[in-house]
Structure formats: structure tokens, C-alpha cells
Amino acid sequence: MKKLGVYLAIFGLGSILLNLIGREFIIMMWIDLWGPEVGWLIRIGMIVAGGAIMILAPAEAAASSSTSSEDAAASDG
């Protein structure tokens, strides 16, 4: 899940940087159809959402080890 947050934040930051030089990701061209202000809000929102996912998502190693412990306990039962 943390990877999703990282990708979302990087994609938002990349979109901002490309927009500053007059370019855009092809898949993100629809953002500015509602105006530049909304486009900026969406880009910043992507970065904030990505950061929130990175912070709030449980560590992948801990999540996988707890799942294996539960599976082992269930099979012992």
C-alpha cells in the first residue's frame, strides 16, 4: 500500500514540475480542462493523498508476518 502512496506523490510532483515547463503527462491532460486553479488543486491533492497513504499504511513486513502468524495458528488449531 505504501508503494501506491509513493507513486501517487511522485506522479503529482512530476505533474507539477512538467506543468511549470509547459508540458504534461498524457494521462493527466484532462486536469486543466476545469481551469488552472483546479488543476493545481488536483496536483497538490495527489501529493497530499500520496503522503497520507505512505504515513498511514501499515508496514508491509509487519502486515505479512502477522498474516503468516494467523495462518500458522489457524492450521495448528
C-alpha positions as CSV (number, residue, x, y, z in Angstrom):
1,M,0.0,0.0,0.0
2,K,2.9,2.3,0.7
3,K,4.0,1.9,-2.9
4,L,0.7,3.3,-4.1
5,G,1.3,6.4,-1.9
6,V,4.8,6.8,-3.3
7,Y,3.7,6.5,-6.9
8,L,0.8,8.9,-6.3
9,A,3.1,11.5,-4.7
10,I,5.8,11.2,-7.4
11,F,3.2,11.4,-10.1
12,G,1.7,14.6,-8.6
13,L,5.1,16.2,-8.1
14,G,6.1,15.2,-11.7
15,S,2.9,16.7,-13.0
16,I,3.7,20.0,-11.2
17,L,7.2,20.1,-12.5
18,L,6.2,19.3,-16.1
19,N,3.4,21.9,-15.9
20,L,5.9,24.5,-14.9
21,I,7.8,24.0,-18.1
22,G,4.7,23.8,-20.3
23,R,4.4,20.0,-20.6
24,E,2.1,17.4,-19.1
25,F,1.7,13.6,-18.7
26,I,-0.6,12.4,-21.4
27,I,-2.9,10.7,-18.9
28,M,-3.1,13.9,-16.9
29,M,-4.1,16.4,-19.6
30,W,-7.7,16.4,-18.5
31,I,-6.8,18.1,-15.3
32,D,-6.6,21.6,-16.8
33,L,-9.9,21.3,-18.6
34,W,-11.6,22.8,-15.5
35,G,-9.1,25.6,-15.3
36,P,-5.6,26.1,-14.0
37,E,-6.7,26.6,-10.3
38,V,-8.5,23.2,-10.2
39,G,-5.6,21.6,-12.0
40,W,-3.2,22.8,-9.3
41,L,-5.6,21.7,-6.5
42,I,-5.7,18.2,-8.1
43,R,-1.9,18.0,-8.4
44,I,-1.4,19.2,-4.8
45,G,-4.1,16.8,-3.7
46,M,-2.3,13.9,-5.3
47,I,0.9,14.7,-3.3
48,V,-1.0,15.1,-0.1
49,A,-3.0,11.9,-0.6
50,G,0.2,10.0,-1.5
51,G,1.9,11.3,1.6
52,A,-1.1,10.4,3.8
53,I,-1.1,6.8,2.3
54,M,2.6,6.5,3.0
55,I,2.2,7.6,6.6
56,L,-1.0,5.8,7.4
57,A,-0.4,2.5,5.6
58,P,1.0,-0.3,7.8
59,A,4.5,-1.5,7.2
60,E,4.4,-4.3,4.6
61,A,6.7,-6.6,6.5
62,A,4.6,-6.4,9.7
63,A,1.4,-6.9,7.7
64,S,2.8,-10.0,6.0
65,S,4.3,-11.5,9.2
66,S,1.0,-11.1,11.1
67,T,-0.9,-12.8,8.3
68,S,1.5,-15.7,8.4
69,S,1.2,-16.0,12.2
70,E,-2.6,-16.1,11.9
71,D,-2.4,-18.7,9.2
72,A,0.0,-20.8,11.3
73,A,-2.2,-20.5,14.3
74,A,-5.3,-21.5,12.3
75,S,-3.5,-24.6,10.8
76,D,-2.3,-25.7,14.3
77,G,-5.9,-25.4,15.7
